[in-house]
């Protein structure tokens, strides 16, 4: 199931069906991460966690390496499943 989720995320990103929240952009900027870094993690990272108990829908943390840092990109699918929404981004301490 996790590989199916990651495949869906990657397909949506490749098809440019994603949206990045203002919060995620602010957090990325705070950690000196770019939009390209976020996309790279989503396309090449691993599914680190799945949070399925959220009333708003399941959230997924995709982890990847940017330079010498581990970075998590937390996202969810829009309710209709057509769009990936990036909720937050951060360098893992």
PyMOL commands that place a pseudoatom at each C-alpha (Angstrom):
pseudoatom trace, name=CA, resn=UNK, resi=1, chain=A, elem=C, hetatm=0, pos=[0.000, 0.000, 0.000]
pseudoatom trace, name=CA, resn=UNK, resi=2, chain=A, elem=C, hetatm=0, pos=[2.801, 2.446, 0.827]
pseudoatom trace, name=CA, resn=UNK, resi=3, chain=A, elem=C, hetatm=0, pos=[4.345, 1.959, -2.611]
pseudoatom trace, name=CA, resn=UNK, resi=4, chain=A, elem=C, hetatm=0, pos=[0.921, 2.668, -4.160]
pseudoatom trace, name=CA, resn=UNK, resi=5, chain=A, elem=C, hetatm=0, pos=[0.670, 5.944, -2.233]
pseudoatom trace, name=CA, resn=UNK, resi=6, chain=A, elem=C, hetatm=0, pos=[4.166, 6.993, -3.246]
pseudoatom trace, name=CA, resn=UNK, resi=7, chain=A, elem=C, hetatm=0, pos=[3.434, 6.102, -6.876]
pseudoatom trace, name=CA, resn=UNK, resi=8, chain=A, elem=C, hetatm=0, pos=[0.264, 8.251, -6.765]
pseudoatom trace, name=CA, resn=UNK, resi=9, chain=A, elem=C, hetatm=0, pos=[2.185, 11.173, -5.249]
pseudoatom trace, name=CA, resn=UNK, resi=10, chain=A, elem=C, hetatm=0, pos=[4.921, 10.914, -7.872]
pseudoatom trace, name=CA, resn=UNK, resi=11, chain=A, elem=C, hetatm=0, pos=[2.427, 10.657, -10.729]
pseudoatom trace, name=CA, resn=UNK, resi=12, chain=A, elem=C, hetatm=0, pos=[0.595, 13.765, -9.532]
pseudoatom trace, name=CA, resn=UNK, resi=13, chain=A, elem=C, hetatm=0, pos=[3.865, 15.701, -9.208]
pseudoatom trace, name=CA, resn=UNK, resi=14, chain=A, elem=C, hetatm=0, pos=[5.078, 14.626, -12.652]
pseudoatom trace, name=CA, resn=UNK, resi=15, chain=A, elem=C, hetatm=0, pos=[1.722, 15.764, -14.066]
pseudoatom trace, name=CA, resn=UNK, resi=16, chain=A, elem=C, hetatm=0, pos=[2.027, 19.099, -12.196]
pseudoatom trace, name=CA, resn=UNK, resi=17, chain=A, elem=C, hetatm=0, pos=[-1.045, 18.288, -10.108]
pseudoatom trace, name=CA, resn=UNK, resi=18, chain=A, elem=C, hetatm=0, pos=[0.234, 19.672, -6.838]
pseudoatom trace, name=CA, resn=UNK, resi=19, chain=A, elem=C, hetatm=0, pos=[-0.242, 22.756, -4.729]
pseudoatom trace, name=CA, resn=UNK, resi=20, chain=A, elem=C, hetatm=0, pos=[2.136, 24.102, -2.101]
pseudoatom trace, name=CA, resn=UNK, resi=21, chain=A, elem=C, hetatm=0, pos=[0.590, 25.944, 0.830]
pseudoatom trace, name=CA, resn=UNK, resi=22, chain=A, elem=C, hetatm=0, pos=[1.882, 29.310, 1.964]
pseudoatom trace, name=CA, resn=UNK, resi=23, chain=A, elem=C, hetatm=0, pos=[2.916, 27.650, 5.223]
pseudoatom trace, name=CA, resn=UNK, resi=24, chain=A, elem=C, hetatm=0, pos=[5.033, 25.092, 3.349]
pseudoatom trace, name=CA, resn=UNK, resi=25, chain=A, elem=C, hetatm=0, pos=[6.683, 27.847, 1.312]
pseudoatom trace, name=CA, resn=UNK, resi=26, chain=A, elem=C, hetatm=0, pos=[7.491, 29.797, 4.483]
pseudoatom trace, name=CA, resn=UNK, resi=27, chain=A, elem=C, hetatm=0, pos=[8.943, 26.734, 6.191]
pseudoatom trace, name=CA, resn=UNK, resi=28, chain=A, elem=C, hetatm=0, pos=[10.980, 25.868, 3.097]
pseudoatom trace, name=CA, resn=UNK, resi=29, chain=A, elem=C, hetatm=0, pos=[12.333, 29.405, 2.975]
pseudoatom trace, name=CA, resn=UNK, resi=30, chain=A, elem=C, hetatm=0, pos=[13.243, 29.227, 6.686]
pseudoatom trace, name=CA, resn=UNK, resi=31, chain=A, elem=C, hetatm=0, pos=[15.308, 26.104, 5.940]
pseudoatom trace, name=CA, resn=UNK, resi=32, chain=A, elem=C, hetatm=0, pos=[16.791, 27.516, 2.700]
pseudoatom trace, name=CA, resn=UNK, resi=33, chain=A, elem=C, hetatm=0, pos=[14.902, 24.993, 0.578]
pseudoatom trace, name=CA, resn=UNK, resi=34, chain=A, elem=C, hetatm=0, pos=[13.575, 25.723, -2.899]
pseudoatom trace, name=CA, resn=UNK, resi=35, chain=A, elem=C, hetatm=0, pos=[10.560, 24.584, -4.891]
pseudoatom trace, name=CA, resn=UNK, resi=36, chain=A, elem=C, hetatm=0, pos=[12.924, 22.340, -6.847]
pseudoatom trace, name=CA, resn=UNK, resi=37, chain=A, elem=C, hetatm=0, pos=[14.061, 20.761, -3.558]
pseudoatom trace, name=CA, resn=UNK, resi=38, chain=A, elem=C, hetatm=0, pos=[10.452, 20.026, -2.584]
pseudoatom trace, name=CA, resn=UNK, resi=39, chain=A, elem=C, hetatm=0, pos=[9.716, 18.456, -5.958]
pseudoatom trace, name=CA, resn=UNK, resi=40, chain=A, elem=C, hetatm=0, pos=[12.957, 16.442, -5.819]
pseudoatom trace, name=CA, resn=UNK, resi=41, chain=A, elem=C, hetatm=0, pos=[12.023, 14.953, -2.442]
pseudoatom trace, name=CA, resn=UNK, resi=42, chain=A, elem=C, hetatm=0, pos=[8.539, 14.048, -3.688]
pseudoatom trace, name=CA, resn=UNK, resi=43, chain=A, elem=C, hetatm=0, pos=[9.912, 12.402, -6.832]
pseudoatom trace, name=CA, resn=UNK, resi=44, chain=A, elem=C, hetatm=0, pos=[12.903, 10.604, -5.332]
pseudoatom trace, name=CA, resn=UNK, resi=45, chain=A, elem=C, hetatm=0, pos=[12.285, 10.268, -1.599]
pseudoatom trace, name=CA, resn=UNK, resi=46, chain=A, elem=C, hetatm=0, pos=[10.814, 7.424, 0.423]
pseudoatom trace, name=CA, resn=UNK, resi=47, chain=A, elem=C, hetatm=0, pos=[7.503, 7.306, 2.232]
pseudoatom trace, name=CA, resn=UNK, resi=48, chain=A, elem=C, hetatm=0, pos=[8.605, 7.773, 5.834]
pseudoatom trace, name=CA, resn=UNK, resi=49, chain=A, elem=C, hetatm=0, pos=[5.233, 8.005, 7.603]
pseudoatom trace, name=CA, resn=UNK, resi=50, chain=A, elem=C, hetatm=0, pos=[1.522, 7.810, 6.976]
pseudoatom trace, name=CA, resn=UNK, resi=51, chain=A, elem=C, hetatm=0, pos=[-0.925, 9.506, 9.342]
pseudoatom trace, name=CA, resn=UNK, resi=52, chain=A, elem=C, hetatm=0, pos=[-4.333, 8.033, 8.620]
pseudoatom trace, name=CA, resn=UNK, resi=53, chain=A, elem=C, hetatm=0, pos=[-6.275, 9.184, 11.691]
pseudoatom trace, name=CA, resn=UNK, resi=54, chain=A, elem=C, hetatm=0, pos=[-6.789, 12.809, 10.595]
pseudoatom trace, name=CA, resn=UNK, resi=55, chain=A, elem=C, hetatm=0, pos=[-10.407, 13.863, 9.953]
pseudoatom trace, name=CA, resn=UNK, resi=56, chain=A, elem=C, hetatm=0, pos=[-9.211, 16.030, 7.051]
pseudoatom trace, name=CA, resn=UNK, resi=57, chain=A, elem=C, hetatm=0, pos=[-7.670, 13.035, 5.305]
pseudoatom trace, name=CA, resn=UNK, resi=58, chain=A, elem=C, hetatm=0, pos=[-4.519, 10.991, 5.472]
pseudoatom trace, name=CA, resn=UNK, resi=59, chain=A, elem=C, hetatm=0, pos=[-1.177, 12.810, 5.497]
pseudoatom trace, name=CA, resn=UNK, resi=60, chain=A, elem=C, hetatm=0, pos=[2.098, 11.423, 4.210]
pseudoatom trace, name=CA, resn=UNK, resi=61, chain=A, elem=C, hetatm=0, pos=[5.679, 12.361, 5.065]
pseudoatom trace, name=CA, resn=UNK, resi=62, chain=A, elem=C, hetatm=0, pos=[8.078, 11.793, 2.185]
pseudoatom trace, name=CA, resn=UNK, resi=63, chain=A, elem=C, hetatm=0, pos=[11.744, 11.914, 3.216]
pseudoatom trace, name=CA, resn=UNK, resi=64, chain=A, elem=C, hetatm=0, pos=[14.659, 12.651, 0.943]
pseudoatom trace, name=CA, resn=UNK, resi=65, chain=A, elem=C, hetatm=0, pos=[18.164, 14.053, 0.951]
pseudoatom trace, name=CA, resn=UNK, resi=66, chain=A, elem=C, hetatm=0, pos=[18.928, 17.608, -0.137]
pseudoatom trace, name=CA, resn=UNK, resi=67, chain=A, elem=C, hetatm=0, pos=[22.618, 18.424, -0.015]
pseudoatom trace, name=CA, resn=UNK, resi=68, chain=A, elem=C, hetatm=0, pos=[23.651, 16.903, 3.317]
pseudoatom trace, name=CA, resn=UNK, resi=69, chain=A, elem=C, hetatm=0, pos=[20.253, 17.261, 4.993]
pseudoatom trace, name=CA, resn=UNK, resi=70, chain=A, elem=C, hetatm=0, pos=[17.337, 14.904, 5.403]
pseudoatom trace, name=CA, resn=UNK, resi=71, chain=A, elem=C, hetatm=0, pos=[14.158, 16.746, 4.416]
pseudoatom trace, name=CA, resn=UNK, resi=72, chain=A, elem=C, hetatm=0, pos=[10.544, 15.794, 5.078]
pseudoatom trace, name=CA, resn=UNK, resi=73, chain=A, elem=C, hetatm=0, pos=[7.752, 16.956, 2.806]
pseudoatom trace, name=CA, resn=UNK, resi=74, chain=A, elem=C, hetatm=0, pos=[4.332, 16.409, 4.378]
pseudoatom trace, name=CA, resn=UNK, resi=75, chain=A, elem=C, hetatm=0, pos=[1.440, 16.219, 1.952]
pseudoatom trace, name=CA, resn=UNK, resi=76, chain=A, elem=C, hetatm=0, pos=[-2.072, 14.925, 1.457]
pseudoatom trace, name=CA, resn=UNK, resi=77, chain=A, elem=C, hetatm=0, pos=[-4.383, 14.354, -1.446]
pseudoatom trace, name=CA, resn=UNK, resi=78, chain=A, elem=C, hetatm=0, pos=[-7.225, 16.791, -1.968]
pseudoatom trace, name=CA, resn=UNK, resi=79, chain=A, elem=C, hetatm=0, pos=[-10.541, 15.202, -1.074]
pseudoatom trace, name=CA, resn=UNK, resi=80, chain=A, elem=C, hetatm=0, pos=[-11.261, 14.291, -4.707]
pseudoatom trace, name=CA, resn=UNK, resi=81, chain=A, elem=C, hetatm=0, pos=[-7.782, 12.741, -5.039]
pseudoatom trace, name=CA, resn=UNK, resi=82, chain=A, elem=C, hetatm=0, pos=[-6.878, 14.851, -8.069]
pseudoatom trace, name=CA, resn=UNK, resi=83, chain=A, elem=C, hetatm=0, pos=[-4.297, 17.088, -6.415]
pseudoatom trace, name=CA, resn=UNK, resi=84, chain=A, elem=C, hetatm=0, pos=[-1.435, 16.652, -3.938]
pseudoatom trace, name=CA, resn=UNK, resi=85, chain=A, elem=C, hetatm=0, pos=[-1.288, 19.430, -1.371]
pseudoatom trace, name=CA, resn=UNK, resi=86, chain=A, elem=C, hetatm=0, pos=[2.078, 20.056, 0.289]
pseudoatom trace, name=CA, resn=UNK, resi=87, chain=A, elem=C, hetatm=0, pos=[1.302, 21.037, 3.864]
pseudoatom trace, name=CA, resn=UNK, resi=88, chain=A, elem=C, hetatm=0, pos=[4.749, 21.615, 5.305]
pseudoatom trace, name=CA, resn=UNK, resi=89, chain=A, elem=C, hetatm=0, pos=[8.439, 21.077, 4.608]
pseudoatom trace, name=CA, resn=UNK, resi=90, chain=A, elem=C, hetatm=0, pos=[11.320, 20.881, 7.051]
pseudoatom trace, name=CA, resn=UNK, resi=91, chain=A, elem=C, hetatm=0, pos=[14.881, 19.738, 7.575]
pseudoatom trace, name=CA, resn=UNK, resi=92, chain=A, elem=C, hetatm=0, pos=[14.908, 16.783, 9.955]
pseudoatom trace, name=CA, resn=UNK, resi=93, chain=A, elem=C, hetatm=0, pos=[16.937, 17.520, 13.099]
for i in range(1, 93): cmd.bond("trace and resi %d" % i, "trace and resi %d" % (i + 1))
show_as sticks, trace
zoom trace
